[in-house]
Amino acid sequence: MRLLSELIDKKRKIILKEDSFILLFEDKRPEGFVGFTAKRCRINILALGDVGGTVLLGLRLLGGDVVESIGIYDINPAFQRRYEREINQVNYPDGRKLPTVEIIDEDELFSCDVFVFCASRGVPPVGAQGDVRMAQLEANKELVSAYASKAVKKDFKGLFAVVSDPVDPLCKSAVRCGLDETSVIGYGLGVMNGRARYFAEHDNRFGMYLKEGRAFGPHGEDLVIANSISDYSEQLSYELTEMTVNSNRVTRADGFKPYIAPAMSSGALSLLATINGNWNYSSVFFGNRDRGAFMGCRNRMTDAGIQVENMPLDDKLFTRIKKAYINLEKL
């Protein structure tokens, strides 16, 4: 049996525990940092396209206990006005307190606890072939680097959350601009777990995934779905992985952009889990500033750092995960 911690760069400061390890924060977080405090936080969202708008709706509906307000910025002023007006009109019948949505200037993007990067260029049209996430890499690397550099200049100490595709290499670009390795988290794996659960609910062969399954790696071609962490089946796991990876292609073949499930499962729900210090699927950095990659895995925020699940892995499963990690390092 192998352990996920074997992939961690030796220069990284970690604490090994019985069934997990903690990627330690480099600097002490300021009072009120998300993940281990009762403070209701401020979230700012960059870009209000299909994904950004849906993330915003999810945070408004579900974040009332932990989110005080949400700042929104888009290069299109009409988008800003539309979402400020419409999302603030979304209310429960009992009038419970929900996060207030406010239009902000670009200069204010890093006056928050959580910055959510939803900006994207060159989204492939419906009907495009191949891995559409990777098709956006070069254009979106330039975008995320520009905003990560602004965050560094502002001495931003909050969470820099990347939701745009391809999540994992964009996170690495943000770190290379000077952001703390533990302050950048990628949100793409949550929907892959959601899709795997969907297929497991509809096919009894994959039923073990609902209780013992796990997802690892990138939000894309090298995804690793394990049908069970304790009773791993290579055949079932490969089949479930293939179904999960192809799910968005099926939606595109029907003529739709598959953004609802990613925006909610990877975006709003996983962000709120992070803020609450709960376990979630997201990408964290296993390397150092010189080398390494962001790796999707089950983790949570603690007062010491990011705690990553570190259960014993079948040798074949570990080989799959390691291959995915090596490929991510090359990006």
C-alpha positions as CSV (number, residue, x, y, z in Angstrom):
1,M,0.0,0.0,0.0
2,R,1.1,3.5,-0.8
3,L,0.3,7.0,0.6
4,L,-0.6,10.3,-1.1
5,S,2.0,12.1,1.0
6,E,4.8,10.4,-1.0
7,L,4.1,12.9,-3.7
8,I,4.8,16.0,-1.5
9,D,7.9,17.9,-2.3
10,K,10.5,17.4,0.5
11,K,10.9,21.1,0.9
12,R,7.3,21.6,1.9
13,K,6.6,22.0,5.7
14,I,4.1,19.3,6.7
15,I,2.8,17.6,9.8
16,L,2.1,13.9,9.3
17,K,-0.9,12.5,11.2
18,E,-2.3,9.0,11.4
19,D,-4.6,9.3,8.4
20,S,-3.8,12.7,7.0
21,F,-1.1,15.4,6.7
22,I,-1.2,19.1,7.0
23,L,0.4,21.5,4.6
24,L,1.5,24.2,7.0
25,F,0.8,27.9,6.4
26,E,4.0,29.8,5.6
27,D,2.8,32.9,7.5
28,K,0.4,33.2,10.4
29,R,-3.0,34.1,9.0
30,P,-4.6,37.4,10.0
31,E,-7.4,37.2,12.5
32,G,-10.6,36.3,10.7
33,F,-9.1,34.2,8.0
34,V,-11.5,31.7,6.6
35,G,-11.7,28.0,7.6
36,F,-11.4,28.2,11.4
37,T,-13.3,31.2,12.6
38,A,-16.9,32.1,13.4
39,K,-16.5,35.4,11.5
40,R,-18.8,35.9,8.6
41,C,-16.5,36.6,5.6
42,R,-16.4,38.8,2.6
43,I,-16.2,37.2,-0.9
44,N,-15.4,39.0,-4.1
45,I,-16.1,37.4,-7.5
46,L,-14.3,38.4,-10.7
47,A,-16.4,37.9,-13.9
48,L,-20.1,37.1,-14.2
49,G,-20.3,34.7,-17.1
50,D,-22.2,31.5,-16.9
51,V,-20.0,30.1,-14.2
52,G,-19.5,33.2,-12.2
53,G,-23.2,34.1,-12.2
54,T,-24.1,30.6,-11.0
55,V,-21.4,30.6,-8.3
56,L,-22.8,33.9,-7.1
57,L,-26.4,32.5,-7.0
58,G,-25.2,29.5,-5.0
59,L,-23.3,31.6,-2.5
60,R,-26.3,33.9,-2.0
61,L,-28.7,31.0,-1.4
62,L,-26.4,28.8,0.8
63,G,-23.9,31.1,2.4
64,G,-26.0,33.1,4.8
65,D,-24.4,31.6,7.9
66,V,-20.8,32.3,7.0
67,V,-20.8,35.0,4.2
68,E,-21.5,38.6,5.1
69,S,-21.4,40.1,1.7
70,I,-20.3,39.4,-1.9
71,G,-18.6,41.9,-4.1
72,I,-19.0,41.5,-7.9
73,Y,-16.9,42.9,-10.7
74,D,-17.1,42.3,-14.5
75,I,-15.7,44.3,-17.4
76,N,-19.3,44.6,-18.7
77,P,-21.2,47.1,-16.5
78,A,-24.5,45.8,-17.6
79,F,-23.6,42.4,-16.2
80,Q,-22.8,44.0,-12.9
81,R,-26.1,45.9,-12.8
82,R,-28.1,42.9,-13.8
83,Y,-26.6,40.6,-11.2
84,E,-26.7,43.1,-8.4
85,R,-30.4,43.7,-9.1
86,E,-31.5,40.1,-9.7
87,I,-29.4,38.2,-7.1
88,N,-30.4,40.6,-4.4
89,Q,-34.1,39.9,-5.3
90,V,-33.5,36.2,-4.6
91,N,-35.0,35.7,-1.1
92,Y,-36.5,32.9,1.0
93,P,-40.2,33.4,1.9
94,D,-39.3,33.8,5.6
95,G,-36.9,36.7,4.8
96,R,-33.9,35.1,6.4
97,K,-30.6,37.0,6.2
98,L,-28.7,36.4,3.0
99,P,-25.3,37.8,1.9
100,T,-25.7,41.2,0.3
101,V,-24.4,41.5,-3.3
102,E,-22.6,44.7,-4.1
103,I,-21.0,46.1,-7.2
104,I,-17.3,46.9,-6.7
105,D,-14.5,48.6,-8.6
106,E,-11.6,46.5,-10.0
107,D,-9.4,48.2,-7.4
108,E,-11.5,46.7,-4.6
109,L,-11.2,43.1,-5.7
110,F,-8.7,42.1,-3.0
111,S,-10.5,43.9,-0.1
112,C,-12.0,40.6,1.0
113,D,-11.4,37.3,2.7
114,V,-12.0,35.2,-0.4
115,F,-11.3,36.2,-4.0
116,V,-13.0,34.0,-6.6
117,F,-11.4,33.9,-10.1
118,C,-14.1,33.1,-12.6
119,A,-12.7,35.0,-15.6
120,S,-12.1,33.2,-18.8
121,R,-11.1,33.8,-22.4
122,G,-11.7,31.7,-25.5
123,V,-14.3,29.3,-24.1
124,P,-14.7,26.7,-26.9
125,P,-18.1,26.7,-28.5
126,V,-20.6,24.0,-28.1
127,G,-19.6,21.1,-30.5
128,A,-15.8,21.7,-30.0
129,Q,-13.8,18.4,-29.9
130,G,-11.1,17.3,-27.4
131,D,-10.4,18.5,-23.9
132,V,-12.0,21.9,-24.0
133,R,-10.5,22.8,-20.6
134,M,-7.0,22.7,-21.9
135,A,-7.9,24.7,-24.9
136,Q,-8.3,27.7,-22.6
137,L,-4.9,27.3,-20.9
138,E,-2.8,29.9,-22.6
139,A,-5.3,32.7,-22.6
140,N,-6.4,32.1,-19.1
141,K,-2.8,31.8,-17.8
142,E,-2.3,35.4,-18.8
143,L,-5.5,36.5,-17.1
144,V,-4.8,34.7,-13.8
145,S,-1.2,35.9,-13.7
146,A,-2.3,39.5,-14.1
147,Y,-4.7,39.2,-11.1
148,A,-2.4,37.2,-9.0
149,S,0.3,39.9,-9.5
150,K,-2.3,42.5,-8.3
151,A,-3.0,40.4,-5.3
152,V,0.7,40.3,-4.4
153,K,1.0,44.0,-4.8
154,K,-2.0,44.5,-2.5
155,D,-0.4,42.1,0.1
156,F,-3.5,39.9,-0.1
157,K,-3.7,37.4,2.8
158,G,-7.0,35.8,2.0
159,L,-7.9,32.8,-0.1
160,F,-7.3,33.1,-3.9
161,A,-9.8,30.6,-5.3
162,V,-9.5,29.5,-8.9
163,V,-12.7,28.2,-10.6
164,S,-11.8,28.9,-14.3
165,D,-10.5,26.1,-16.5
166,P,-8.0,24.5,-16.5
167,V,-8.0,24.8,-12.8
168,D,-4.7,23.1,-11.7
169,P,-2.2,24.8,-14.1
170,L,-3.9,28.2,-13.5
171,C,-3.3,27.7,-9.8
172,K,0.3,27.1,-10.4
173,S,0.6,30.3,-12.5
174,A,-0.9,32.2,-9.5
175,V,1.7,30.8,-7.1
176,R,4.5,31.6,-9.5
177,C,3.4,35.3,-9.3
178,G,4.4,35.2,-5.6
179,L,1.2,34.2,-3.8
180,D,1.6,31.9,-0.8
181,E,1.3,28.2,-1.8
182,T,-1.4,27.6,0.8
183,S,-3.4,30.6,-0.1
184,V,-4.3,29.4,-3.6
185,I,-6.8,26.6,-4.0
186,G,-8.3,25.2,-7.2
187,Y,-12.0,24.3,-7.5
188,G,-12.6,21.8,-10.2
189,L,-12.6,18.3,-8.6
190,G,-15.9,18.8,-6.8
191,V,-18.0,18.3,-9.9
192,M,-16.0,15.2,-10.8
193,N,-16.9,13.6,-7.5
194,G,-20.5,14.8,-8.1
195,R,-20.6,13.2,-11.6
196,A,-19.1,9.9,-10.2
197,R,-21.7,9.9,-7.5
198,Y,-24.4,10.4,-10.1
199,F,-23.3,7.4,-12.1
200,A,-22.9,5.3,-8.9
201,E,-26.5,6.1,-8.0
202,H,-27.7,4.9,-11.3
203,D,-25.6,1.7,-11.6
204,N,-25.3,-0.8,-8.7
205,R,-21.8,-1.9,-10.0
206,F,-20.4,1.4,-8.8
207,G,-22.4,1.5,-5.5
208,M,-19.4,1.3,-3.3
209,Y,-18.3,4.8,-4.5
210,L,-21.1,6.4,-2.6
211,K,-19.5,5.3,0.7
212,E,-15.9,4.5,0.0
213,G,-15.1,6.1,-3.3
214,R,-12.5,8.9,-3.9
215,A,-11.5,11.4,-6.6
216,F,-8.0,12.5,-7.3
217,G,-6.1,14.6,-9.8
218,P,-7.1,17.2,-12.3
219,H,-10.5,18.3,-13.6
220,G,-9.9,16.7,-17.0
221,E,-8.2,13.9,-18.9
222,D,-6.0,12.6,-16.1
223,L,-8.8,12.4,-13.6
224,V,-8.6,9.4,-11.2
225,I,-11.8,8.0,-9.8
226,A,-11.4,5.1,-7.3
227,N,-14.5,3.0,-6.9
228,S,-13.5,2.2,-3.3
229,I,-10.5,3.2,-1.2
230,S,-10.6,0.0,0.8
231,D,-11.6,-2.5,-1.9
232,Y,-10.2,-1.0,-5.1
233,S,-11.2,-2.5,-8.5
234,E,-9.0,-1.3,-11.4
235,Q,-11.6,-2.3,-14.0
236,L,-14.6,-0.6,-12.3
237,S,-12.6,2.4,-11.4
238,Y,-11.4,3.0,-15.0
239,E,-14.9,2.5,-16.3
240,L,-16.4,5.0,-13.7
241,T,-13.5,7.4,-14.5
242,E,-14.3,7.3,-18.2
243,M,-18.0,7.9,-17.6
244,T,-17.2,10.9,-15.4
245,V,-14.7,12.5,-17.8
246,N,-17.1,12.1,-20.7
247,S,-20.2,13.5,-18.9
248,N,-19.5,17.1,-20.0
249,R,-19.1,16.0,-23.6
250,V,-22.5,14.3,-23.5
251,T,-24.0,17.6,-22.4
252,R,-22.2,19.5,-25.1
253,A,-23.4,16.9,-27.7
254,D,-26.9,17.8,-26.6
255,G,-26.1,21.4,-27.5
256,F,-25.5,22.9,-24.0
257,K,-22.5,24.3,-22.1
258,P,-22.0,22.1,-19.0
259,Y,-21.5,24.9,-16.5
260,I,-24.3,24.4,-13.8
261,A,-22.9,21.3,-12.0
262,P,-19.3,22.7,-12.1
263,A,-20.3,26.1,-10.8
264,M,-22.3,24.6,-7.9
265,S,-20.4,21.4,-7.0
266,S,-16.9,22.6,-7.6
267,G,-17.6,26.3,-7.0
268,A,-20.3,27.4,-4.5
269,L,-20.6,24.2,-2.4
270,S,-16.8,23.5,-2.2
271,L,-16.0,27.1,-1.4
272,L,-18.5,27.1,1.4
273,A,-17.0,23.8,2.7
274,T,-13.6,25.4,2.7
275,I,-14.8,28.5,4.6
276,N,-16.5,26.2,7.1
277,G,-13.4,24.1,7.6
278,N,-15.2,21.0,6.2
279,W,-13.8,18.2,4.0
280,N,-14.2,18.9,0.2
281,Y,-12.6,18.1,-3.1
282,S,-10.3,20.8,-4.4
283,S,-6.7,21.2,-5.6
284,V,-3.8,22.1,-3.3
285,F,-0.1,22.6,-4.0
286,F,2.1,19.6,-3.4
287,G,5.3,21.3,-4.7
288,N,7.4,24.4,-4.0
289,R,7.8,27.6,-6.0
290,D,10.4,26.0,-8.3
291,R,8.6,22.8,-9.2
292,G,5.6,20.7,-8.5
293,A,1.9,20.8,-9.2
294,F,-1.6,21.4,-7.8
295,M,-3.2,18.1,-7.0
296,G,-6.9,17.5,-6.6
297,C,-7.8,15.5,-3.4
298,R,-10.0,15.5,-0.4
299,N,-8.9,18.2,2.1
300,R,-10.0,20.8,4.5
301,M,-8.8,24.1,5.9
302,T,-7.6,24.2,9.5
303,D,-6.0,26.8,11.8
304,A,-2.5,25.3,11.1
305,G,-2.8,24.7,7.3
306,I,-4.5,22.6,4.8
307,Q,-5.3,19.1,6.0
308,V,-5.2,16.4,3.3
309,E,-6.6,12.9,3.6
310,N,-3.8,10.3,3.5
311,M,-5.4,6.9,3.5
312,P,-3.5,3.7,2.4
313,L,-3.8,3.4,-1.4
314,D,-3.7,0.2,-3.5
315,D,-0.5,0.1,-5.5
316,K,-2.3,0.3,-8.8
317,L,-4.4,3.2,-7.7
318,F,-1.3,5.1,-6.5
319,T,0.4,4.5,-9.8
320,R,-2.5,6.2,-11.6
321,I,-2.4,9.1,-9.2
322,K,1.3,9.5,-9.5
323,K,1.1,9.5,-13.3
324,A,-1.6,12.2,-13.2
325,Y,0.6,14.3,-10.9
326,I,3.7,13.9,-13.1
327,N,1.6,15.1,-16.1
328,L,0.4,18.1,-14.1
329,E,4.0,19.0,-13.2
330,K,4.7,19.4,-17.0
331,L,2.0,22.0,-17.5
